[in-house]
Amino acid sequence: MSSKLVLKPLWSNGSRTYAISFENTSAEDRRKVERLADEAGYLRDNETWTPPKAARNVYEFFRIMGEAGFGMTYDNADCGSFDLQRLHLSDDARRALGLVEDFELYHLSGWAPVQAEGTLDGHYFYFRAVNPSFNK
């Protein structure tokens, strides 16, 4: 598998896009990848692609890319600590977080439960959301 699509995640208030680059990809293969992305519903603006709203289309695109022999990788090299732009926040919540001094969020993941860790005023914190229905 020599052709590779490199996706670098970009975020803006919880909305994900990707900066796209190609490695070892011929012009013909690039057109094929772009056609597959269009068919999956990606919105392409030059080298920035926004995935479709339907997650199944994203997974289907990944599956088809693999079957067509294209490699895919994520470029997370310079992501550093967790970027609050990954969170969808109201304007008020974003302003309030901006006023908090010495706040870093290192990790946020999960659906059930959501878990986070970071520091606030130099103190480490760990957060885990609990679903009250599980405590019955």
N, CA, C and O atoms as a MOPAC input file, in Angstrom:
PM7 MOZYME 1SCF
protein

 N      0.85500 1    -1.16800 1     0.00000 1
 C      0.00000 1     0.00000 1     0.00000 1
 C      0.90400 1     1.23400 1     0.00000 1
 O      1.42500 1     1.61800 1     1.04700 1
 N      1.09100 1     1.84900 1    -1.14700 1
 C      1.99700 1     2.98300 1    -1.19700 1
 C      1.25900 1     4.31600 1    -1.12800 1
 O      1.77800 1     5.27200 1    -0.55200 1
 N      0.05700 1     4.40200 1    -1.70300 1
 C     -0.70700 1     5.64900 1    -1.63900 1
 C     -1.28100 1     5.82800 1    -0.24600 1
 O     -1.84900 1     4.90100 1     0.33200 1
 N     -1.12600 1     7.04300 1     0.29100 1
 C     -1.62400 1     7.28300 1     1.63900 1
 C     -2.29200 1     8.65000 1     1.71900 1
 O     -1.79300 1     9.63800 1     1.17900 1
 N     -3.43100 1     8.68400 1     2.40300 1
 C     -4.14600 1     9.91400 1     2.68800 1
 C     -3.85300 1    10.27700 1     4.14000 1
 O     -4.08200 1     9.46600 1     5.03800 1
 N     -3.34600 1    11.49500 1     4.37900 1
 C     -3.01200 1    11.94700 1     5.72800 1
 C     -4.04300 1    12.97900 1     6.15800 1
 O     -4.22600 1    14.00000 1     5.49400 1
 N     -4.72200 1    12.70600 1     7.28300 1
 C     -5.75500 1    13.59300 1     7.80000 1
 C     -5.23900 1    14.26300 1     9.07000 1
 O     -4.88700 1    13.58200 1    10.03300 1
 N     -5.19400 1    15.57700 1     9.07400 1
 C     -4.79200 1    16.32800 1    10.26400 1
 C     -6.05600 1    16.98700 1    10.82300 1
 O     -6.62000 1    17.87600 1    10.18500 1
 N     -6.50500 1    16.56200 1    12.00800 1
 C     -7.73800 1    17.12500 1    12.57100 1
 C     -7.60500 1    18.61800 1    12.88300 1
 O     -6.61400 1    19.05900 1    13.46600 1
 N     -8.60700 1    19.37300 1    12.48800 1
 C     -8.74000 1    20.79000 1    12.81700 1
 C    -10.09800 1    20.94700 1    13.48900 1
 O    -11.04900 1    20.25200 1    13.13100 1
 N    -10.19700 1    21.84900 1    14.45600 1
 C    -11.45300 1    22.00500 1    15.19800 1
 C    -11.84600 1    23.47000 1    15.27600 1
 O    -10.98700 1    24.35000 1    15.33400 1
 N    -13.14600 1    23.72500 1    15.27700 1
 C    -13.68100 1    25.06400 1    15.50800 1
 C    -15.00000 1    24.91700 1    16.25800 1
 O    -16.01800 1    24.54800 1    15.67100 1
 N    -14.97800 1    25.20900 1    17.55800 1
 C    -16.14600 1    25.09200 1    18.43300 1
 C    -16.88000 1    23.76800 1    18.24000 1
 O    -18.09500 1    23.73400 1    18.04400 1
 N    -16.12800 1    22.70400 1    18.30000 1
 C    -16.71900 1    21.37100 1    18.24500 1
 C    -16.90900 1    20.80900 1    16.85600 1
 O    -17.23000 1    19.62900 1    16.71900 1
 N    -16.72400 1    21.60200 1    15.82700 1
 C    -16.87400 1    21.10400 1    14.46100 1
 C    -15.51800 1    20.65000 1    13.94300 1
 O    -14.53600 1    21.39000 1    14.00300 1
 N    -15.47700 1    19.44000 1    13.44000 1
 C    -14.22500 1    18.84600 1    12.98400 1
 C    -14.09300 1    18.98300 1    11.47300 1
 O    -15.05100 1    18.76400 1    10.73200 1
 N    -12.91500 1    19.34300 1    11.03500 1
 C    -12.53900 1    19.27200 1     9.63500 1
 C    -11.15200 1    18.63800 1     9.60200 1
 O    -10.53900 1    18.40800 1    10.64500 1
 N    -10.67100 1    18.36100 1     8.40800 1
 C     -9.33900 1    17.78300 1     8.25900 1
 C     -8.55000 1    18.57900 1     7.23100 1
 O     -9.06700 1    18.95000 1     6.17800 1
 N     -7.29400 1    18.83300 1     7.55700 1
 C     -6.34500 1    19.30800 1     6.55300 1
 C     -5.82800 1    18.04100 1     5.89200 1
 O     -5.30700 1    17.15800 1     6.57300 1
 N     -5.96200 1    17.94200 1     4.59800 1
 C     -5.66100 1    16.72700 1     3.85600 1
 C     -4.34400 1    16.87300 1     3.09700 1
 O     -4.07400 1    17.90500 1     2.48400 1
 N     -3.54300 1    15.83200 1     3.15200 1
 C     -2.37200 1    15.76700 1     2.28500 1
 C     -2.25500 1    14.33800 1     1.77000 1
 O     -2.77600 1    13.40000 1     2.37300 1
 N     -1.57400 1    14.19500 1     0.66500 1
 C     -1.40200 1    12.89600 1     0.02900 1
 C      0.07500 1    12.53900 1     0.01900 1
 O      0.92500 1    13.40100 1    -0.20400 1
 N      0.38300 1    11.26300 1     0.26200 1
 C      1.75700 1    10.77400 1     0.17900 1
 C      1.81200 1     9.66700 1    -0.86500 1
 O      0.98900 1     8.75100 1    -0.86100 1
 N      2.78400 1     9.76200 1    -1.75100 1
 C      3.01000 1     8.73200 1    -2.77700 1
 C      1.75000 1     8.44300 1    -3.57900 1
 O      1.43500 1     7.28600 1    -3.85600 1
 N      1.03700 1     9.49000 1    -3.94900 1
 C     -0.24100 1     9.31700 1    -4.63000 1
 C     -0.16900 1     9.93500 1    -6.02000 1
 O      0.18200 1    11.10400 1    -6.17600 1
 N     -0.50600 1     9.13800 1    -7.02500 1
 C     -0.53600 1     9.63400 1    -8.39600 1
 C     -1.74800 1    10.54700 1    -8.57300 1
 O     -2.67100 1    10.53200 1    -7.75800 1
 N     -1.73600 1    11.32700 1    -9.62600 1
 C     -2.86600 1    12.21500 1    -9.92100 1
 C     -4.14300 1    11.40300 1   -10.12000 1
 O     -5.22000 1    11.82200 1    -9.69400 1
 N     -4.02700 1    10.25300 1   -10.76000 1
 C     -5.18800 1     9.39300 1   -10.99000 1
 C     -5.74800 1     8.87600 1    -9.67000 1
 O     -6.95900 1     8.89800 1    -9.45100 1
 N     -4.84900 1     8.40400 1    -8.77800 1
 C     -5.30400 1     7.91800 1    -7.47300 1
 C     -5.91400 1     9.04300 1    -6.64300 1
 O     -6.89700 1     8.83500 1    -5.93200 1
 N     -5.33300 1    10.22400 1    -6.73500 1
 C     -5.88000 1    11.36600 1    -5.98800 1
 C     -7.30500 1    11.66700 1    -6.45000 1
 O     -8.18800 1    11.90100 1    -5.62500 1
 N     -7.53000 1    11.66200 1    -7.75400 1
 C     -8.89500 1    11.90200 1    -8.27400 1
 C     -9.85400 1    10.82700 1    -7.76900 1
 O    -11.00600 1    11.11800 1    -7.44700 1
 N     -9.37100 1     9.57200 1    -7.70200 1
 C    -10.21600 1     8.48400 1    -7.21100 1
 C    -10.58300 1     8.71100 1    -5.74300 1
 O    -11.74300 1     8.54400 1    -5.36500 1
 N     -9.61000 1     9.08700 1    -4.91600 1
 C     -9.86900 1     9.36000 1    -3.49700 1
 C    -10.86100 1    10.51700 1    -3.36300 1
 O    -11.79600 1    10.43800 1    -2.56600 1
 N    -10.66800 1    11.57400 1    -4.12300 1
 C    -11.56500 1    12.73100 1    -4.05100 1
 C    -12.97400 1    12.35200 1    -4.48400 1
 O    -13.94700 1    12.83100 1    -3.90100 1
 N    -13.10200 1    11.48800 1    -5.50900 1
 C    -14.42800 1    11.02900 1    -5.94000 1
 C    -15.09200 1    10.22300 1    -4.82600 1
 O    -16.28100 1    10.39700 1    -4.55800 1
 N    -14.31800 1     9.32900 1    -4.16800 1
 C    -14.86400 1     8.53800 1    -3.06500 1
 C    -15.31000 1     9.44300 1    -1.90800 1
 O    -16.34400 1     9.19900 1    -1.28800 1
 N    -14.53400 1    10.47400 1    -1.62800 1
 C    -14.89600 1    11.42200 1    -0.56500 1
 C    -16.18100 1    12.16200 1    -0.92700 1
 O    -17.06000 1    12.34400 1    -0.08500 1
 N    -16.28200 1    12.58500 1    -2.17800 1
 C    -17.50300 1    13.27100 1    -2.62100 1
 C    -18.71600 1    12.35800 1    -2.49000 1
 O    -19.77000 1    12.78600 1    -2.01900 1
 N    -18.56700 1    11.09400 1    -2.90900 1
 C    -19.68100 1    10.13900 1    -2.81700 1
 C    -20.08000 1     9.88100 1    -1.37000 1
 O    -21.24800 1     9.60700 1    -1.09100 1
 N    -19.12100 1     9.96500 1    -0.44200 1
 C    -19.42100 1     9.74800 1     0.97900 1
 C    -20.04900 1    10.98500 1     1.61600 1
 O    -20.58400 1    10.90100 1     2.72200 1
 N    -19.99200 1    12.13300 1     0.93300 1
 C    -20.62900 1    13.34000 1     1.46400 1
 C    -19.68600 1    14.32300 1     2.11600 1
 O    -20.13600 1    15.27000 1     2.76100 1
 N    -18.37700 1    14.12300 1     1.96400 1
 C    -17.41800 1    15.10100 1     2.49400 1
 C    -17.57200 1    16.40800 1     1.73000 1
 O    -17.77900 1    16.40800 1     0.51700 1
 N    -17.46900 1    17.51600 1     2.44500 1
 C    -17.43100 1    18.82700 1     1.81000 1
 C    -15.96700 1    19.19300 1     1.65700 1
 O    -15.24600 1    19.32900 1     2.64600 1
 N    -15.52700 1    19.35200 1     0.41600 1
 C    -14.10900 1    19.60200 1     0.16300 1
 C    -13.90800 1    21.04200 1    -0.27700 1
 O    -14.59000 1    21.52600 1    -1.18000 1
 N    -12.96500 1    21.72400 1     0.36700 1
 C    -12.54500 1    23.06400 1     0.00300 1
 C    -11.03100 1    23.04100 1    -0.10500 1
 O    -10.32500 1    23.25800 1     0.88000 1
 N    -10.54100 1    22.77900 1    -1.30000 1
 C     -9.11100 1    22.59000 1    -1.55400 1
 C     -8.57100 1    21.48200 1    -0.65400 1
 O     -8.94800 1    20.32200 1    -0.81700 1
 N     -7.69800 1    21.81800 1     0.29100 1
 C     -7.07400 1    20.80400 1     1.14300 1
 C     -7.77000 1    20.67400 1     2.50000 1
 O     -7.22200 1    20.05000 1     3.40800 1
 N     -8.95100 1    21.24100 1     2.65300 1
 C     -9.71200 1    21.13300 1     3.90100 1
 C    -11.00400 1    20.37800 1     3.60300 1
 O    -11.79800 1    20.79000 1     2.75700 1
 N    -11.20000 1    19.27600 1     4.30200 1
 C    -12.38200 1    18.43500 1     4.09700 1
 C    -13.17000 1    18.35600 1     5.38900 1
 O    -12.60500 1    18.15400 1     6.46400 1
 N    -14.49500 1    18.51900 1     5.27500 1
 C    -15.39800 1    18.38200 1     6.41600 1
 C    -16.19000 1    17.09700 1     6.24000 1
 O    -16.82300 1    16.90200 1     5.20200 1
 N    -16.16600 1    16.21200 1     7.24300 1
 C    -16.87800 1    14.94000 1     7.10300 1
 C    -18.38800 1    15.14700 1     7.05000 1
 O    -18.89800 1    16.16700 1     7.51300 1
 N    -19.09600 1    14.17900 1     6.48700 1
 C    -20.55800 1    14.26800 1     6.44800 1
 C    -21.13800 1    14.16100 1     7.85400 1
 O    -20.48800 1    13.65400 1     8.76800 1
 N    -22.35500 1    14.63900 1     8.01400 1
 C    -23.02000 1    14.58100 1     9.31800 1
 C    -23.30100 1    13.14500 1     9.74500 1
 O    -23.23100 1    12.82000 1    10.93000 1
 N    -23.61700 1    12.28900 1     8.78000 1
 C    -23.94200 1    10.89400 1     9.10200 1
 C    -22.65900 1    10.10200 1     9.31400 1
 O    -21.87600 1     9.91500 1     8.38300 1
 N    -22.44600 1     9.63600 1    10.54200 1
 C    -21.21800 1     8.90400 1    10.87700 1
 C    -21.05200 1     7.67000 1    10.01400 1
 O    -19.92600 1     7.29900 1     9.68100 1
 N    -22.15700 1     7.02000 1     9.64000 1
 C    -22.04200 1     5.80200 1     8.82900 1
 C    -21.35900 1     6.10300 1     7.49900 1
 O    -20.66400 1     5.24200 1     6.96100 1
 N    -21.54400 1     7.32300 1     6.95100 1
 C    -20.88300 1     7.68700 1     5.69800 1
 C    -19.37600 1     7.80100 1     5.89200 1
 O    -18.60600 1     7.44000 1     5.00200 1
 N    -18.95200 1     8.30300 1     7.05700 1
 C    -17.52500 1     8.41100 1     7.35900 1
 C    -16.92100 1     7.01400 1     7.42500 1
 O    -15.88600 1     6.75900 1     6.80900 1
 N    -17.55800 1     6.10500 1     8.16800 1
 C    -17.04600 1     4.74300 1     8.30200 1
 C    -17.04900 1     4.02800 1     6.95800 1
 O    -16.12500 1     3.27800 1     6.64700 1
 N    -18.08000 1     4.25900 1     6.17100 1
 C    -18.15500 1     3.64300 1     4.84500 1
 C    -17.01000 1     4.14200 1     3.96000 1
 O    -16.42200 1     3.36100 1     3.21200 1
 N    -16.69300 1     5.43200 1     4.03900 1
 C    -15.57200 1     6.00000 1     3.28200 1
 C    -14.26800 1     5.32600 1     3.68800 1
 O    -13.47500 1     4.94600 1     2.82700 1
 N    -14.03300 1     5.17300 1     5.00200 1
 C    -12.82000 1     4.51500 1     5.47800 1
 C    -12.74500 1     3.07500 1     4.96900 1
 O    -11.68200 1     2.61900 1     4.54800 1
 N    -13.86700 1     2.36400 1     5.00600 1
 C    -13.90300 1     0.97500 1     4.54800 1
 C    -13.57700 1     0.89300 1     3.05900 1
 O    -12.75500 1     0.07500 1     2.64800 1
 N    -14.21200 1     1.72800 1     2.26000 1
 C    -13.99600 1     1.72100 1     0.81600 1
 C    -12.55200 1     2.08900 1     0.49000 1
 O    -11.94300 1     1.50100 1    -0.40400 1
 N    -12.00700 1     3.06300 1     1.21900 1
 C    -10.61500 1     3.45800 1     0.99400 1
 C     -9.68700 1     2.26700 1     1.24500 1
 O     -8.76900 1     2.02200 1     0.46300 1
 N     -9.91900 1     1.54000 1     2.31300 1
 C     -9.09900 1     0.37500 1     2.62700 1
 C     -9.21600 1    -0.70000 1     1.56600 1
 O     -8.21500 1    -1.28300 1     1.15100 1
 N    -10.45700 1    -0.96800 1     1.12000 1
 C    -10.66600 1    -1.98300 1     0.09300 1
 C    -10.01700 1    -1.58600 1    -1.23200 1
 O     -9.59600 1    -2.44800 1    -2.00300 1
 N     -9.93700 1    -0.27400 1    -1.49700 1
 C     -9.31900 1     0.20900 1    -2.73600 1
 C     -7.79300 1     0.23100 1    -2.62800 1
 O     -7.10700 1     0.55700 1    -3.59700 1
 N     -7.26400 1    -0.11300 1    -1.45900 1
 C     -5.82400 1    -0.19700 1    -1.29600 1
 C     -5.14200 1     1.08400 1    -0.86400 1
 O     -3.92000 1     1.19400 1    -0.96400 1
 N     -5.90300 1     2.05300 1    -0.38600 1
 C     -5.31800 1     3.30700 1     0.07000 1
 C     -5.11100 1     3.26700 1     1.57900 1
 O     -5.99200 1     2.83800 1     2.32400 1
 N     -3.94900 1     3.71300 1     2.01700 1
 C     -3.68300 1     3.82000 1     3.44400 1
 C     -4.19100 1     5.15500 1     3.95700 1
 O     -4.23000 1     6.13700 1     3.21700 1
 N     -4.57700 1     5.19000 1     5.21800 1
 C     -5.01500 1     6.43900 1     5.84800 1
 C     -4.31800 1     6.54600 1     7.19000 1
 O     -4.15800 1     5.55600 1     7.90400 1
 N     -3.90700 1     7.75500 1     7.52400 1
 C     -3.27900 1     7.97700 1     8.81300 1
 C     -3.66700 1     9.35500 1     9.31900 1
 O     -4.02100 1    10.23600 1     8.53600 1
 N     -3.59900 1     9.53900 1    10.64300 1
 C     -3.89200 1    10.82700 1    11.27200 1
 C     -2.59700 1    11.49300 1    11.67800 1
 O     -1.70200 1    10.84200 1    12.21700 1
 N     -2.49100 1    12.78200 1    11.42500 1
 C     -1.32400 1    13.56900 1    11.82200 1
 C     -1.69600 1    14.34300 1    13.07800 1
 O     -2.33300 1    15.39300 1    13.00100 1
 N     -1.29600 1    13.82200 1    14.23700 1
 C     -1.56600 1    14.48100 1    15.51900 1
 C     -0.28700 1    15.01300 1    16.14200 1
 O     -0.25300 1    15.29800 1    17.33900 1
 N      0.77000 1    15.15200 1    15.34200 1
 C      2.10700 1    15.45100 1    15.85900 1
 C      2.17000 1    16.71700 1    16.70100 1
 O      2.81600 1    16.71100 1    17.74900 1
 N      1.53800 1    17.78100 1    16.29500 1
 C      1.68100 1    19.04600 1    17.02200 1
 C      0.39300 1    19.47300 1    17.72000 1
 O      0.15100 1    20.66600 1    17.90300 1
 N     -0.43300 1    18.50400 1    18.11000 1
 C     -1.69700 1    18.84000 1    18.77200 1
 C     -1.48800 1    19.36300 1    20.18600 1
 O     -2.30400 1    20.14400 1    20.67600 1
 N     -0.40400 1    18.94600 1    20.85800 1
 C     -0.13100 1    19.43200 1    22.20400 1
 C     -1.23200 1    19.05300 1    23.16800 1
 O     -1.86100 1    18.00500 1    23.03000 1
 N     -1.46300 1    19.92400 1    24.15700 1
 C     -2.51500 1    19.63400 1    25.12200 1
 C     -3.87700 1    19.84000 1    24.46000 1
 O     -3.97100 1    20.39500 1    23.36500 1
 N     -4.89600 1    19.39600 1    25.12000 1
 C     -6.25400 1    19.42000 1    24.57600 1
 C     -6.66600 1    20.84200 1    24.20900 1
 O     -6.50700 1    21.76500 1    25.00800 1
 N     -7.18400 1    21.01200 1    23.02300 1
 C     -7.60700 1    22.31800 1    22.52600 1
 C     -9.10900 1    22.47100 1    22.79700 1
 O     -9.91000 1    21.64300 1    22.36300 1
 N     -9.48000 1    23.52300 1    23.50900 1
 C    -10.89800 1    23.72700 1    23.85000 1
 C    -11.77000 1    23.93000 1    22.62000 1
 O    -12.99400 1    23.85200 1    22.72300 1
 N    -11.17100 1    24.19000 1    21.45200 1
 C    -11.96900 1    24.31100 1    20.23700 1
 C    -12.62000 1    22.98400 1    19.85700 1
 O    -13.54400 1    22.95300 1    19.04500 1
 N    -12.13500 1    21.88700 1    20.44500 1
 C    -12.75300 1    20.58500 1    20.18200 1
 C    -14.12200 1    20.47500 1    20.84800 1
 O    -14.90600 1    19.58900 1    20.50700 1
 N    -14.41500 1    21.36400 1    21.79200 1
 C    -15.68900 1    21.32000 1    22.51100 1
 C    -16.70000 1    22.25100 1    21.86500 1
 O    -16.37500 1    23.38400 1    21.50900 1
 N    -17.92200 1    21.77100 1    21.71600 1
 C    -19.00900 1    22.64000 1    21.26100 1
 C    -19.56000 1    23.34800 1    22.49500 1
 O    -20.18500 1    22.72500 1    23.35200 1
 N    -19.32400 1    24.64100 1    22.57500 1
 C    -19.72900 1    25.41800 1    23.74300 1
 C    -20.55200 1    26.62000 1    23.31100 1
 O    -20.37700 1    27.14600 1    22.21100 1
 N    -21.45100 1    27.04900 1    24.18900 1
 C    -22.18000 1    28.28700 1    23.92500 1
 C    -21.20200 1    29.45600 1    24.02600 1
 O    -20.12400 1    29.31700 1    24.60300 1
 N    -21.56800 1    30.58200 1    23.47900 1
 C    -20.69400 1    31.76200 1    23.56200 1
 C    -20.41500 1    32.13600 1    25.01000 1
 O    -19.28700 1    32.49300 1    25.35000 1
 N    -21.44700 1    32.05700 1    25.87900 1
 C    -21.26800 1    32.40100 1    27.29700 1
 C    -20.28700 1    31.44400 1    27.97200 1
 O    -19.40800 1    31.87900 1    28.71500 1
 N    -20.43400 1    30.15200 1    27.71700 1
 C    -19.53000 1    29.17000 1    28.33200 1
 C    -18.09800 1    29.37700 1    27.83600 1
 O    -17.15200 1    29.26800 1    28.61600 1
 N    -17.93600 1    29.67300 1    26.55000 1
 C    -16.59200 1    29.88700 1    26.00200 1
 C    -15.95900 1    31.12300 1    26.63600 1
 O    -14.77700 1    31.10400 1    26.97900 1
 N    -16.74400 1    32.21200 1    26.79700 1
 C    -16.22200 1    33.42700 1    27.45200 1
 C    -15.83600 1    33.13900 1    28.89500 1
 O    -14.78400 1    33.58100 1    29.35800 1
 N    -16.68800 1    32.39500 1    29.61300 1
 C    -16.40900 1    32.08600 1    31.01600 1
 C    -15.12800 1    31.25800 1    31.14400 1
 O    -14.30900 1    31.52300 1    32.02400 1
 N    -14.94900 1    30.26600 1    30.28100 1
 C    -13.72400 1    29.46600 1    30.32600 1
 C    -12.50000 1    30.31600 1    29.99900 1
 O    -11.41400 1    30.08400 1    30.52800 1
 N    -12.68400 1    31.30200 1    29.12400 1
 C    -11.57300 1    32.18200 1    28.77300 1
 C    -11.11100 1    33.04100 1    29.93100 1
 O     -9.96700 1    33.49400 1    29.95000 1
 N    -11.98800 1    33.27200 1    30.90000 1
 C    -11.64800 1    34.08900 1    32.06100 1
 C    -10.94100 1    33.29400 1    33.16100 1
 O    -10.32700 1    33.87200 1    34.05700 1
 N    -11.03500 1    31.96900 1    33.08400 1
 C    -10.40200 1    31.13300 1    34.09800 1
 C     -8.89900 1    31.11100 1    33.83600 1
 O     -8.44700 1    30.71300 1    32.76200 1
 N     -8.14200 1    31.54100 1    34.82500 1
 C     -6.69100 1    31.52700 1    34.68200 1
 C     -6.14300 1    30.15800 1    35.07000 1
 O     -6.70900 1    29.46400 1    35.91500 1
 N     -5.05400 1    29.79000 1    34.45200 1
 C     -4.34100 1    28.56400 1    34.78900 1
 C     -5.24200 1    27.33500 1    34.70200 1
 O     -5.33800 1    26.55300 1    35.64800 1
 N     -5.89300 1    27.17600 1    33.56400 1
 C     -6.76300 1    26.03300 1    33.31600 1
 C     -6.25100 1    25.30100 1    32.08100 1
 O     -6.08100 1    25.90600 1    31.02300 1
 N     -6.00600 1    23.99800 1    32.21700 1
 C     -5.61900 1    23.17900 1    31.08200 1
 C     -6.42000 1    21.89200 1    31.11100 1
 O     -6.58400 1    21.26800 1    32.15900 1
 N     -6.91300 1    21.50800 1    29.95600 1
 C     -7.63000 1    20.25200 1    29.81000 1
 C     -6.74000 1    19.34100 1    28.97600 1
 O     -6.51000 1    19.60300 1    27.79500 1
 N     -6.23100 1    18.25400 1    29.59800 1
 C     -5.29800 1    17.36100 1    28.92300 1
 C     -5.99700 1    16.26400 1    28.14000 1
 O     -5.49300 1    15.79700 1    27.11900 1
 N     -7.14200 1    15.86400 1    28.61800 1
 C     -7.78100 1    14.69000 1    28.04000 1
 C     -9.28800 1    14.80500 1    28.21200 1
 O     -9.77100 1    15.16400 1    29.28500 1
 N    -10.01700 1    14.50400 1    27.16700 1
 C    -11.47500 1    14.44000 1    27.21700 1
 C    -11.89700 1    13.36200 1    26.23600 1
 O    -11.58700 1    13.44500 1    25.04700 1
 N    -12.60400 1    12.34900 1    26.72800 1
 C    -13.02700 1    11.27700 1    25.83000 1
 C    -14.19800 1    10.52600 1    26.42000 1
 O    -14.59600 1    10.73200 1    27.56600 1
 N    -14.72900 1     9.65400 1    25.60000 1
 C    -15.79600 1     8.75800 1    26.03600 1
 C    -17.18500 1     9.29900 1    25.76700 1
 O    -17.40100 1    10.49800 1    25.59300 1
 N    -18.11500 1     8.35800 1    25.74200 1
 C    -19.51800 1     8.72000 1    25.55600 1
 C    -20.30900 1     8.36700 1    26.81100 1
 O    -21.19000 1     9.11800 1    27.23200 1
 N    -19.99900 1     7.26100 1    27.38100 1
 C    -20.71500 1     6.82700 1    28.57700 1
 C    -19.77700 1     5.99800 1    29.42400 1
 O    -19.72100 1     4.78300 1    29.23300 1
 N    -19.07100 1     6.55700 1    30.30900 1
 C    -19.12800 1     7.94800 1    30.75400 1
 C    -18.10000 1     8.82700 1    30.03200 1
 O    -17.09500 1     8.34300 1    29.51300 1
 N    -18.38000 1    10.11400 1    30.01700 1
 C    -17.40300 1    11.09200 1    29.55900 1
 C    -16.38400 1    11.26900 1    30.67700 1
 O    -16.75400 1    11.36500 1    31.84800 1
 N    -15.09500 1    11.31300 1    30.31900 1
 C    -14.04000 1    11.48400 1    31.31300 1
 C    -13.09900 1    12.59000 1    30.85800 1
 O    -12.84000 1    12.75100 1    29.66500 1
 N    -12.59500 1    13.34500 1    31.81600 1
 C    -11.67400 1    14.43900 1    31.51600 1
 C    -10.64100 1    14.54000 1    32.62600 1
 O    -10.88600 1    14.14900 1    33.76700 1
 N     -9.48300 1    15.07300 1    32.26600 1
 C     -8.47600 1    15.37100 1    33.27500 1
 C     -7.69100 1    16.59600 1    32.83900 1
 O     -7.57300 1    16.89300 1    31.65000 1
 N     -7.15600 1    17.30000 1    33.83000 1
 C     -6.38500 1    18.50100 1    33.55500 1
 C     -5.93000 1    19.14100 1    34.84700 1
 O     -5.85000 1    18.49400 1    35.89100 1
 N     -5.63200 1    20.43400 1    34.75500 1
 C     -5.25700 1    21.19300 1    35.95100 1
 C     -6.07600 1    22.47300 1    36.00300 1
 O     -6.45700 1    23.03100 1    34.97400 1
 N     -6.33500 1    22.92000 1    37.21200 1
 C     -7.02300 1    24.16900 1    37.48400 1
 C     -6.31100 1    24.82700 1    38.65000 1
 O     -6.22400 1    24.25000 1    39.73400 1
 N     -5.80100 1    26.02700 1    38.43500 1
 C     -5.01400 1    26.73300 1    39.45400 1
 C     -3.88900 1    25.85900 1    40.00800 1
 O     -3.60900 1    25.87600 1    41.20600 1
 N     -3.25200 1    25.09800 1    39.12300 1
 C     -2.12400 1    24.26800 1    39.52600 1
 C     -2.49600 1    22.95600 1    40.18800 1
 O     -1.61500 1    22.19800 1    40.59200 1
 N     -3.79000 1    22.67200 1    40.30700 1
 C     -4.24900 1    21.43600 1    40.94200 1
 C     -4.79500 1    20.48500 1    39.89000 1
 O     -5.59600 1    20.87200 1    39.03900 1
 N     -4.35800 1    19.25000 1    39.95900 1
 C     -4.83000 1    18.21700 1    39.04600 1
 C     -6.29500 1    17.90800 1    39.33400 1
 O     -6.71100 1    17.88500 1    40.49200 1
 N     -7.08800 1    17.66900 1    38.27000 1
 C     -8.46100 1    17.19700 1    38.46800 1
 C     -8.75500 1    16.05800 1    37.50600 1
 O     -8.16700 1    15.96100 1    36.42900 1
 N     -9.66700 1    15.20800 1    37.91400 1
 C    -10.19700 1    14.12200 1    37.09200 1
 C    -11.70600 1    14.20200 1    37.19500 1
 O    -12.25400 1    14.29900 1    38.29300 1
 N    -12.37600 1    14.16100 1    36.06100 1
 C    -13.82700 1    14.25000 1    36.01800 1
 C    -14.36800 1    13.02300 1    35.30400 1
 O    -13.83600 1    12.60600 1    34.27500 1
 N    -15.41700 1    12.45200 1    35.85200 1
 C    -16.09400 1    11.33500 1    35.21400 1
 C    -17.58700 1    11.51600 1    35.38400 1
 O    -18.09900 1    11.54200 1    36.50400 1
 N    -18.28500 1    11.64200 1    34.25900 1
 C    -19.72900 1    11.81100 1    34.32200 1
 C    -20.36000 1    10.46700 1    34.66600 1
 O    -19.94900 1     9.42800 1    34.15000 1
 N    -21.33300 1    10.49500 1    35.51700 1
 C    -22.02600 1     9.28300 1    35.93700 1
 C    -23.46800 1     9.37500 1    35.50200 1
 O    -24.12400 1    10.39500 1    35.71700 1
 N    -23.96000 1     8.32600 1    34.89700 1
 C    -25.35300 1     8.25400 1    34.49800 1
 C    -26.15800 1     7.78800 1    35.70500 1
 O    -25.96100 1     6.66300 1    36.16500 1
 N    -27.06900 1     8.62400 1    36.23600 1
 C    -27.81200 1     8.25800 1    37.44500 1
 C    -28.61100 1     6.95400 1    37.29600 1
 O    -28.86200 1     6.28100 1    38.29500 1
 N    -29.01200 1     6.58800 1    36.08500 1
 C    -29.78300 1     5.35100 1    35.91900 1
 C    -28.94100 1     4.12400 1    36.19100 1
 O    -29.49300 1     3.06200 1    36.48200 1
 N    -27.59200 1     4.23100 1    36.10700 1
 C    -26.73200 1     3.10000 1    36.40000 1
 C    -26.60200 1     2.85200 1    37.89700 1
 O    -26.15100 1     1.77900 1    38.30000 1
 N    -26.97900 1     3.80200 1    38.72100 1
 C    -26.80400 1     3.67300 1    40.16200 1
 C    -28.01000 1     3.03400 1    40.83700 1
 O    -28.03700 1     2.93100 1    42.06300 1
 N    -28.97700 1     2.61500 1    40.09600 1
 C    -30.18100 1     2.04600 1    40.70800 1
 C    -29.99700 1     0.59200 1    41.04200 1
 O    -30.91400 1    -0.04200 1    41.56400 1

